[in-house]
Amino acid sequence: MAALASIVVVLPLWYGAIYAREIYTICVFSLFAALILLGISIRIRAVVQQSGLLFRHHLLRALKKLLLLLLFLVFLYGLLWLFARRHYYLALPLPVVYLLLIGLIKYGNKRGSSAG
């Protein structure tokens, strides 16, 4: 699974680095920005959970919805931009990356029932 995910992400980036440098730069910066936003949201969540605020549930739900909306807008803009410039080889793996990020945001902090 990890090898498939790395091929889906790395191969288009490698191809873009060789033939379309400006798109490669945009993709790398977008992935970097998504990781930074994810890190910020995880830290905000940890601070809010530790502080014991009464409204933390509502605040966390609002932050999560805001993060999901921002991620969707960035995804949609990037996808349309790549298709408009006929860079299909870079646009096709973008939904996979988007779905992985959504899954990580929505289900990444849930723990399984088995203690392994």
DRENTORKOL-3810 file (N, C-alpha, C; in nm, 4 decimals):
REM DRENTORKOL-3810
@n.u->0.0827; n.v->-0.1190; n.w->0.0000; ca.u->0.0000; ca.v->0.0000; ca.w->0.0000; c.u->0.0878; c.v->0.1263; c.w->0.0000
@n.u->0.1922; n.v->0.1221; n.w->0.0804; ca.u->0.2816; ca.v->0.2376; ca.w->0.0857; c.u->0.3562; c.v->0.2546; c.w->-0.0458
@n.u->0.3926; n.v->0.1427; n.w->-0.1091; ca.u->0.4623; ca.v->0.1514; ca.w->-0.2373; c.u->0.3700; c.v->0.2102; c.w->-0.3437
@n.u->0.2444; n.v->0.1700; n.w->-0.3417; ca.u->0.1481; ca.v->0.2237; ca.w->-0.4383; c.u->0.1271; c.v->0.3731; c.w->-0.4158
@n.u->0.1142; n.v->0.4122; n.w->-0.2900; ca.u->0.0966; ca.v->0.5539; ca.w->-0.2587; c.u->0.2198; c.v->0.6341; c.w->-0.3002
@n.u->0.3371; n.v->0.5790; n.w->-0.2781; ca.u->0.4582; ca.v->0.6527; ca.w->-0.3167; c.u->0.4702; c.v->0.6635; c.w->-0.4677
@n.u->0.4284; n.v->0.5598; n.w->-0.5398; ca.u->0.4329; ca.v->0.5672; ca.w->-0.6863; c.u->0.3340; c.v->0.6710; c.w->-0.7369
@n.u->0.2148; n.v->0.6741; n.w->-0.6756; ca.u->0.1122; ca.v->0.7686; ca.w->-0.7184; c.u->0.1570; c.v->0.9125; c.w->-0.6939
@n.u->0.2320; n.v->0.9364; n.w->-0.5882; ca.u->0.2755; ca.v->1.0720; ca.w->-0.5561; c.u->0.4092; c.v->1.1054; c.w->-0.6225
@n.u->0.5055; n.v->1.0143; n.w->-0.6148; ca.u->0.6415; ca.v->1.0453; ca.w->-0.6578; c.u->0.6559; c.v->1.0459; c.w->-0.8096
@n.u->0.5956; n.v->0.9525; n.w->-0.8782; ca.u->0.6142; ca.v->0.9446; ca.w->-1.0229; c.u->0.5676; c.v->1.0711; c.w->-1.0956
@n.u->0.4484; n.v->1.1240; n.w->-1.0664; ca.u->0.4109; ca.v->1.2500; ca.w->-1.1325; c.u->0.4997; c.v->1.3672; c.w->-1.0921
@n.u->0.5447; n.v->1.3687; n.w->-0.9673; ca.u->0.6340; ca.v->1.4775; ca.w->-0.9268; c.u->0.7680; c.v->1.4680; c.w->-0.9986
@n.u->0.8176; n.v->1.3473; n.w->-1.0150; ca.u->0.9431; ca.v->1.3290; ca.w->-1.0877; c.u->0.9262; c.v->1.3722; c.w->-1.2329
@n.u->0.8179; n.v->1.3302; n.w->-1.2961; ca.u->0.7913; ca.v->1.3669; ca.w->-1.4344; c.u->0.7751; c.v->1.5184; c.w->-1.4472
@n.u->0.7053; n.v->1.5776; n.w->-1.3510; ca.u->0.6873; ca.v->1.7225; ca.w->-1.3516; c.u->0.8177; c.v->1.7975; c.w->-1.3297
@n.u->0.9059; n.v->1.7405; n.w->-1.2489; ca.u->1.0344; ca.v->1.8060; ca.w->-1.2238; c.u->1.1191; c.v->1.8107; c.w->-1.3502
@n.u->1.1025; n.v->1.7122; n.w->-1.4358; ca.u->1.1820; ca.v->1.7082; ca.w->-1.5582; c.u->1.1210; c.v->1.7951; c.w->-1.6682
@n.u->0.9875; n.v->1.7861; n.w->-1.6865; ca.u->0.9250; ca.v->1.8488; ca.w->-1.8024; c.u->0.8443; c.v->1.9746; c.w->-1.7724
@n.u->0.8055; n.v->1.9958; n.w->-1.6492; ca.u->0.7245; ca.v->2.1138; ca.w->-1.6158; c.u->0.7664; c.v->2.1646; c.w->-1.4777
@n.u->0.8692; n.v->2.2410; n.w->-1.4749; ca.u->0.9266; ca.v->2.2844; ca.w->-1.3468; c.u->0.8330; c.v->2.3732; c.w->-1.2658
@n.u->0.7576; n.v->2.4600; n.w->-1.3322; ca.u->0.6680; ca.v->2.5491; ca.w->-1.2574; c.u->0.5559; c.v->2.4699; c.w->-1.1904
@n.u->0.5074; n.v->2.3673; n.w->-1.2557; ca.u->0.4017; ca.v->2.2849; ca.w->-1.1961; c.u->0.4585; c.v->2.2008; c.w->-1.0823
@n.u->0.5791; n.v->2.1520; n.w->-1.1002; ca.u->0.6447; ca.v->2.0772; ca.w->-0.9941; c.u->0.6600; c.v->2.1644; c.w->-0.8688
@n.u->0.7013; n.v->2.2866; n.w->-0.8881; ca.u->0.7174; ca.v->2.3778; ca.w->-0.7756; c.u->0.5848; c.v->2.4027; c.w->-0.7052
@n.u->0.4791; n.v->2.4240; n.w->-0.7821; ca.u->0.3473; ca.v->2.4468; ca.w->-0.7227; c.u->0.3005; c.v->2.3233; c.w->-0.6457
@n.u->0.3208; n.v->2.2045; n.w->-0.7011; ca.u->0.2787; ca.v->2.0811; ca.w->-0.6327; c.u->0.3546; c.v->2.0598; c.w->-0.5027
@n.u->0.4839; n.v->2.0812; n.w->-0.5067; ca.u->0.5642; ca.v->2.0621; ca.w->-0.3860; c.u->0.5255; c.v->2.1627; c.w->-0.2786
@n.u->0.5073; n.v->2.2873; n.w->-0.3169; ca.u->0.4656; ca.v->2.3882; ca.w->-0.2192; c.u->0.3250; c.v->2.3606; c.w->-0.1661
@n.u->0.2372; n.v->2.3085; n.w->-0.2507; ca.u->0.1019; ca.v->2.2751; ca.w->-0.2054; c.u->0.1043; c.v->2.1611; c.w->-0.1049
@n.u->0.1827; n.v->2.0580; n.w->-0.1328; ca.u->0.1942; ca.v->1.9474; ca.w->-0.0370; c.u->0.2563; c.v->1.9944; c.w->0.0941
@n.u->0.3562; n.v->2.0798; n.w->0.0832; ca.u->0.4205; ca.v->2.1344; ca.w->0.2028; c.u->0.3218; c.v->2.2190; c.w->0.2839
@n.u->0.2415; n.v->2.3006; n.w->0.2158; ca.u->0.1416; ca.v->2.3828; ca.w->0.2848; c.u->0.0348; c.v->2.2957; c.w->0.3506
@n.u->-0.0048; n.v->2.1879; n.w->0.2838; ca.u->-0.1034; ca.v->2.0971; ca.w->0.3433; c.u->-0.0481; c.v->2.0314; c.w->0.4691
@n.u->0.0782; n.v->1.9935; n.w->0.4672; ca.u->0.1391; ca.v->1.9348; ca.w->0.5870; c.u->0.1496; c.v->2.0367; c.w->0.7002
@n.u->0.1823; n.v->2.1591; n.w->0.6672; ca.u->0.1893; ca.v->2.2639; ca.w->0.7697; c.u->0.0517; c.v->2.2886; c.w->0.8297
@n.u->-0.0522; n.v->2.2965; n.w->0.7461; ca.u->-0.1882; ca.v->2.3153; ca.w->0.7971; c.u->-0.2326; c.v->2.1983; c.w->0.8840
@n.u->-0.1955; n.v->2.0789; n.w->0.8448; ca.u->-0.2292; ca.v->1.9621; ca.w->0.9252; c.u->-0.1589; c.v->1.9682; c.w->1.0608
@n.u->-0.0316; n.v->2.0061; n.w->1.0605; ca.u->0.0414; ca.v->2.0189; ca.w->1.1864; c.u->-0.0163; c.v->2.1258; c.w->1.2765
@n.u->-0.0553; n.v->2.2383; n.w->1.2178; ca.u->-0.1159; ca.v->2.3457; ca.w->1.2963; c.u->-0.2483; c.v->2.2998; c.w->1.3556
@n.u->-0.3285; n.v->2.2307; n.w->1.2756; ca.u->-0.4582; ca.v->2.1851; ca.w->1.3278; c.u->-0.4407; c.v->2.0818; c.w->1.4386
@n.u->-0.3414; n.v->1.9952; n.w->1.4280; ca.u->-0.3164; ca.v->1.8967; ca.w->1.5340; c.u->-0.2718; c.v->1.9668; c.w->1.6622
@n.u->-0.1869; n.v->2.0681; n.w->1.6493; ca.u->-0.1419; ca.v->2.1415; ca.w->1.7690; c.u->-0.2561; c.v->2.2207; c.w->1.8328
@n.u->-0.3396; n.v->2.2833; n.w->1.7505; ca.u->-0.4539; ca.v->2.3560; ca.w->1.8055; c.u->-0.5459; c.v->2.2607; c.w->1.8788
@n.u->-0.5687; n.v->2.1461; n.w->1.8202; ca.u->-0.6551; ca.v->2.0467; ca.w->1.8841; c.u->-0.5964; c.v->2.0009; c.w->2.0181
@n.u->-0.4670; n.v->1.9774; n.w->2.0225; ca.u->-0.4040; ca.v->1.9339; ca.w->2.1469; c.u->-0.4129; c.v->2.0416; c.w->2.2545
@n.u->-0.3905; n.v->2.1667; n.w->2.2170; ca.u->-0.3977; ca.v->2.2766; ca.w->2.3136; c.u->-0.5392; c.v->2.2923; c.w->2.3667
@n.u->-0.6378; n.v->2.2848; n.w->2.2769; ca.u->-0.7767; ca.v->2.3004; ca.w->2.3194; c.u->-0.8189; c.v->2.1849; c.w->2.4086
@n.u->-0.7756; n.v->2.0633; n.w->2.3777; ca.u->-0.8118; ca.v->1.9488; ca.w->2.4602; c.u->-0.7462; c.v->1.9562; c.w->2.5975
@n.u->-0.6249; n.v->2.0059; n.w->2.6059; ca.u->-0.5555; ca.v->2.0157; ca.w->2.7340; c.u->-0.6075; c.v->2.1296; c.w->2.8199
@n.u->-0.6619; n.v->2.2324; n.w->2.7575; ca.u->-0.7038; ca.v->2.3492; ca.w->2.8343; c.u->-0.8341; c.v->2.3256; c.w->2.9081
@n.u->-0.9142; n.v->2.2288; n.w->2.8641; ca.u->-1.0385; ca.v->2.1988; ca.w->2.9329; c.u->-1.1458; c.v->2.3042; c.w->2.9133
@n.u->-1.1453; n.v->2.3734; n.w->2.8030; ca.u->-1.2452; ca.v->2.4755; ca.w->2.7768; c.u->-1.3821; c.v->2.4111; c.w->2.7561
@n.u->-1.4879; n.v->2.4806; n.w->2.7968; ca.u->-1.6227; ca.v->2.4273; ca.w->2.7839; c.u->-1.6668; c.v->2.4182; c.w->2.6385
@n.u->-1.6206; n.v->2.5080; n.w->2.5568; ca.u->-1.6644; ca.v->2.5118; ca.w->2.4180; c.u->-1.5686; c.v->2.4393; c.w->2.3244
@n.u->-1.4814; n.v->2.3564; n.w->2.3781; ca.u->-1.3786; ca.v->2.2956; ca.w->2.2947; c.u->-1.4373; c.v->2.2040; c.w->2.1872
@n.u->-1.5477; n.v->2.1372; n.w->2.2185; ca.u->-1.6086; ca.v->2.0491; ca.w->2.1190; c.u->-1.6560; c.v->2.1300; c.w->1.9990
@n.u->-1.7213; n.v->2.2409; n.w->2.0252; ca.u->-1.7700; ca.v->2.3249; ca.w->1.9156; c.u->-1.6544; c.v->2.3893; c.w->1.8398
@n.u->-1.5513; n.v->2.4298; n.w->1.9122; ca.u->-1.4347; ca.v->2.4908; ca.w->1.8485; c.u->-1.3625; c.v->2.3892; c.w->1.7600
@n.u->-1.3469; n.v->2.2670; n.w->1.8102; ca.u->-1.2794; ca.v->2.1646; ca.w->1.7309; c.u->-1.3594; c.v->2.1287; c.w->1.6059
@n.u->-1.4887; n.v->2.1189; n.w->1.6185; ca.u->-1.5723; ca.v->2.0890; ca.w->1.5020; c.u->-1.5638; c.v->2.2019; c.w->1.3991
@n.u->-1.5625; n.v->2.3261; n.w->1.4464; ca.u->-1.5530; ca.v->2.4395; ca.w->1.3553; c.u->-1.4167; c.v->2.4426; c.w->1.2861
@n.u->-1.3097; n.v->2.4160; n.w->1.3605; ca.u->-1.1757; ca.v->2.4143; ca.w->1.3005; c.u->-1.1622; c.v->2.3016; c.w->1.1989
@n.u->-1.2197; n.v->2.1865; n.w->1.2306; ca.u->-1.2130; ca.v->2.0739; ca.w->1.1390; c.u->-1.2889; c.v->2.1044; c.w->1.0105
@n.u->-1.4065; n.v->2.1646; n.w->1.0236; ca.u->-1.4839; ca.v->2.2005; ca.w->0.9048; c.u->-1.4110; c.v->2.3066; c.w->0.8222
@n.u->-1.3488; n.v->2.4013; n.w->0.8894; ca.u->-1.2732; ca.v->2.5043; ca.w->0.8190; c.u->-1.1539; c.v->2.4437; c.w->0.7449
@n.u->-1.0845; n.v->2.3521; n.w->0.8094; ca.u->-0.9706; ca.v->2.2863; ca.w->0.7467; c.u->-1.0156; c.v->2.2035; c.w->0.6262
@n.u->-1.1261; n.v->2.1316; n.w->0.6393; ca.u->-1.1771; ca.v->2.0519; ca.w->0.5279; c.u->-1.2215; c.v->2.1406; c.w->0.4117
@n.u->-1.2842; n.v->2.2525; n.w->0.4419; ca.u->-1.3261; ca.v->2.3448; ca.w->0.3374; c.u->-1.2053; c.v->2.4044; c.w->0.2657
@n.u->-1.1051; n.v->2.4456; n.w->0.3411; ca.u->-0.9836; ca.v->2.5011; ca.w->0.2819; c.u->-0.9127; c.v->2.3970; c.w->0.1954
@n.u->-0.9050; n.v->2.2749; n.w->0.2445; ca.u->-0.8405; ca.v->2.1683; ca.w->0.1683; c.u->-0.9171; c.v->2.1401; c.w->0.0397
@n.u->-1.0503; n.v->2.1406; n.w->0.0465; ca.u->-1.1300; ca.v->2.1173; ca.w->-0.0733; c.u->-1.1105; c.v->2.2290; c.w->-0.1758
@n.u->-1.1071; n.v->2.3530; n.w->-0.1309; ca.u->-1.0890; ca.v->2.4650; ca.w->-0.2232; c.u->-0.9516; c.v->2.4610; c.w->-0.2906
@n.u->-0.8495; n.v->2.4271; n.w->-0.2146; ca.u->-0.7149; ca.v->2.4156; ca.w->-0.2713; c.u->-0.7108; c.v->2.3009; c.w->-0.3725
@n.u->-0.7735; n.v->2.1886; n.w->-0.3359; ca.u->-0.7788; ca.v->2.0744; ca.w->-0.4271; c.u->-0.8508; c.v->2.1099; c.w->-0.5565
@n.u->-0.9660; n.v->2.1718; n.w->-0.5447; ca.u->-1.0443; ca.v->2.2056; ca.w->-0.6623; c.u->-0.9700; c.v->2.3048; c.w->-0.7520
@n.u->-0.9103; n.v->2.4057; n.w->-0.6923; ca.u->-0.8335; ca.v->2.5033; ca.w->-0.7694; c.u->-0.7168; c.v->2.4359; c.w->-0.8412
@n.u->-0.6438; n.v->2.3540; n.w->-0.7689; ca.u->-0.5293; ca.v->2.2858; ca.w->-0.8295; c.u->-0.5699; c.v->2.1917; c.w->-0.9411
@n.u->-0.6783; n.v->2.1191; n.w->-0.9204; ca.u->-0.7252; ca.v->2.0254; ca.w->-1.0225; c.u->-0.7696; c.v->2.0985; c.w->-1.1491
@n.u->-0.8478; n.v->2.2030; n.w->-1.1324; ca.u->-0.8922; ca.v->2.2797; ca.w->-1.2487; c.u->-0.7762; c.v->2.3484; c.w->-1.3190
@n.u->-0.6822; n.v->2.3982; n.w->-1.2427; ca.u->-0.5659; ca.v->2.4644; ca.w->-1.3005; c.u->-0.4817; c.v->2.3673; c.w->-1.3833
@n.u->-0.4610; n.v->2.2467; n.w->-1.3291; ca.u->-0.3819; ca.v->2.1479; ca.w->-1.4015; c.u->-0.4532; c.v->2.0987; c.w->-1.5271
@n.u->-0.5837; n.v->2.0758; n.w->-1.5172; ca.u->-0.6575; ca.v->2.0331; ca.w->-1.6361; c.u->-0.6639; c.v->2.1430; c.w->-1.7414
@n.u->-0.6740; n.v->2.2671; n.w->-1.7000; ca.u->-0.6797; ca.v->2.3782; ca.w->-1.7956; c.u->-0.5489; c.v->2.3907; c.w->-1.8732
@n.u->-0.4402; n.v->2.3528; n.w->-1.8118; ca.u->-0.3107; ca.v->2.3599; ca.w->-1.8784; c.u->-0.2687; c.v->2.2263; c.w->-1.9384
@n.u->-0.3611; n.v->2.1316; n.w->-1.9419; ca.u->-0.3426; ca.v->1.9989; ca.w->-2.0028; c.u->-0.2282; c.v->1.9201; c.w->-1.9413
@n.u->-0.2132; n.v->1.9304; n.w->-1.8114; ca.u->-0.1143; ca.v->1.8502; ca.w->-1.7382; c.u->-0.1874; c.v->1.7357; c.w->-1.6690
@n.u->-0.2377; n.v->1.6442; n.w->-1.7505; ca.u->-0.3194; ca.v->1.5353; ca.w->-1.6982; c.u->-0.2392; c.v->1.4388; c.w->-1.6112
@n.u->-0.1128; n.v->1.4190; n.w->-1.6434; ca.u->-0.0288; ca.v->1.3276; ca.w->-1.5667; c.u->-0.0105; c.v->1.3756; c.w->-1.4230
@n.u->-0.0211; n.v->1.5045; n.w->-1.3987; ca.u->-0.0131; ca.v->1.5560; ca.w->-1.2623; c.u->-0.1502; c.v->1.5688; c.w->-1.1984
@n.u->-0.2536; n.v->1.5883; n.w->-1.2797; ca.u->-0.3880; ca.v->1.6074; ca.w->-1.2258; c.u->-0.4522; c.v->1.4760; c.w->-1.1839
@n.u->-0.4174; n.v->1.3660; n.w->-1.2467; ca.u->-0.4822; ca.v->1.2395; ca.w->-1.2155; c.u->-0.4529; c.v->1.1876; c.w->-1.0742
@n.u->-0.3307; n.v->1.1966; n.w->-1.0218; ca.u->-0.3098; ca.v->1.1476; ca.w->-0.8851; c.u->-0.3553; c.v->1.2460; c.w->-0.7767
@n.u->-0.3945; n.v->1.3663; n.w->-0.8142; ca.u->-0.4358; ca.v->1.4651; ca.w->-0.7147; c.u->-0.5566; c.v->1.4206; c.w->-0.6325
@n.u->-0.6592; n.v->1.3574; n.w->-0.6912; ca.u->-0.7697; ca.v->1.3091; ca.w->-0.6067; c.u->-0.7267; c.v->1.2039; c.w->-0.5052
@n.u->-0.6275; n.v->1.1228; n.w->-0.5389; ca.u->-0.5788; ca.v->1.0222; ca.w->-0.4439; c.u->-0.5141; c.v->1.0914; c.w->-0.3239
@n.u->-0.4330; n.v->1.1914; n.w->-0.3511; ca.u->-0.3687; ca.v->1.2663; ca.w->-0.2428; c.u->-0.4746; c.v->1.3373; c.w->-0.1584
@n.u->-0.5756; n.v->1.3929; n.w->-0.2237; ca.u->-0.6836; ca.v->1.4608; ca.w->-0.1534; c.u->-0.7581; c.v->1.3634; c.w->-0.0616
@n.u->-0.7922; n.v->1.2475; n.w->-0.1126; ca.u->-0.8639; ca.v->1.1484; ca.w->-0.0316; c.u->-0.7787; c.v->1.0989; c.w->0.0850
@n.u->-0.6485; n.v->1.0832; n.w->0.0631; ca.u->-0.5602; ca.v->1.0429; ca.w->0.1734; c.u->-0.5559; c.v->1.1499; c.w->0.2824
@n.u->-0.5487; n.v->1.2767; n.w->0.2429; ca.u->-0.5473; ca.v->1.3848; ca.w->0.3417; c.u->-0.6803; c.v->1.3939; c.w->0.4163
@n.u->-0.7922; n.v->1.3773; n.w->0.3446; ca.u->-0.9229; ca.v->1.3803; ca.w->0.4097; c.u->-0.9337; c.v->1.2660; c.w->0.5101
@n.u->-0.8902; n.v->1.1480; n.w->0.4700; ca.u->-0.8935; ca.v->1.0337; ca.w->0.5609; c.u->-0.8065; c.v->1.0557; c.w->0.6828
@n.u->-0.6908; n.v->1.1158; n.w->0.6631; ca.u->-0.6019; ca.v->1.1436; ca.w->0.7755; c.u->-0.6627; c.v->1.2467; c.w->0.8702
@n.u->-0.7273; n.v->1.3468; n.w->0.8154; ca.u->-0.7891; ca.v->1.4497; ca.w->0.8994; c.u->-0.9096; c.v->1.3938; c.w->0.9741
@n.u->-0.9934; n.v->1.3181; n.w->0.9044; ca.u->-1.1169; ca.v->1.2694; ca.w->0.9662; c.u->-1.0937; c.v->1.1508; c.w->1.0591
@n.u->-1.0053; n.v->1.0582; n.w->1.0204; ca.u->-0.9932; ca.v->0.9336; ca.w->1.0952; c.u->-0.8534; c.v->0.9092; c.w->1.1494
@n.u->-0.7631; n.v->1.0017; n.w->1.1331; ca.u->-0.6245; ca.v->0.9803; ca.w->1.1728; c.u->-0.6019; c.v->0.9714; c.w->1.3218
@n.u->-0.6870; n.v->1.0313; n.w->1.4011; ca.u->-0.6661; ca.v->1.0342; ca.w->1.5458; c.u->-0.7508; c.v->0.9305; c.w->1.6193
@n.u->-0.8277; n.v->0.8514; n.w->1.5473; ca.u->-0.9107; ca.v->0.7493; ca.w->1.6106; c.u->-0.8256; c.v->0.6278; c.w->1.6391
@n.u->-0.8476; n.v->0.5689; n.w->1.7535; ca.u->-0.7701; ca.v->0.4512; ca.w->1.7922; c.u->-0.8571; c.v->0.3269; c.w->1.7753
@n.u->-0.7926; n.v->0.2183; n.w->1.7345; ca.u->-0.8636; ca.v->0.0918; ca.w->1.7178; c.u->-0.8949; c.v->0.0290; c.w->1.8516
@n.u->-0.9804; n.v->-0.0713; n.w->1.8505; ca.u->-1.0205; ca.v->-0.1357; ca.w->1.9754; c.u->-0.9176; c.v->-0.2337; c.w->2.0252
@n.u->-0.8275; n.v->-0.2801; n.w->1.9382; ca.u->-0.7262; ca.v->-0.3764; ca.w->1.9817; c.u->-0.6012; c.v->-0.3011; c.w->2.0276
@n.u->-0.5521; n.v->-0.3426; n.w->2.1415; ca.u->-0.4292; ca.v->-0.2823; ca.w->2.1948; c.u->-0.3130; c.v->-0.3698; c.w->2.1508
@n.u->-0.2373; n.v->-0.3203; n.w->2.0519; ca.u->-0.1357; ca.v->-0.4057; ca.w->1.9944; c.u->-0.0019; c.v->-0.3668; c.w->2.0305
END
